Amino acid sequence: MKQKITVHVRLSPSQFRKFCRFDNFRRQHRWFVPIMTGMIMITISMALLFFGKSRSDTMPGILMGLGIAFPLFAFGMYTIQIESQIAKRNLKKNPEIYILELTTAGLGVTGAMQVRSRVDLPWTSMWGAFRRKGDIYLYATPARAFILPAGQADVPDAQVWEMITQYMGEKCFDT
């Protein structure tokens, strides 16, 4: 196995959206609160409609509307936020975001946009790694991840994943 793997990371909007869906909905389960809030409102609405007194005819309709609108609003705001991040990072031009160097000592990250400062992170300080449909999401902390899209390393993707699992072990998840 190669001792140093270099990945010049270029992100397209679709790759960024795919990562955001994984991180928010699969890893952090952020879909749960809007869906459950909507379900509770709809359930209360149905209970009021069937078991409530006849003087309260508008309350079930209001709760039903809110139970449907709240999840739609939450997911709509999520979509708007992701699209604004894509525009802010200028990902429509598919720029090189950063350069990752995976070595036996750890991960070296060099910014490619403006300032080419380098940060070295040892393997022991890494939080976790996830492989999903060929892409690898390498988390330095639960809130900070590096995206390694499939096919952008100077070696085959299987070799990249093998090196990460060799040094991170039980922190790696193949989903």
Secondary structure by P-SEA (a helix, b strand, c coil): cccbbbbbccccaaaaaaaaaaacccccccccaaaaaaaaaaaaaaaaaaccccccaaaaaaaaaaaaaaaaaaaaaaaaaaaaaaaaaccccccccbbbbbcccbbbbbbccccbbbbbbccccccbbbbcccbbbbbccccbbbbbccccccccaaaaaaaaaaccccccccc
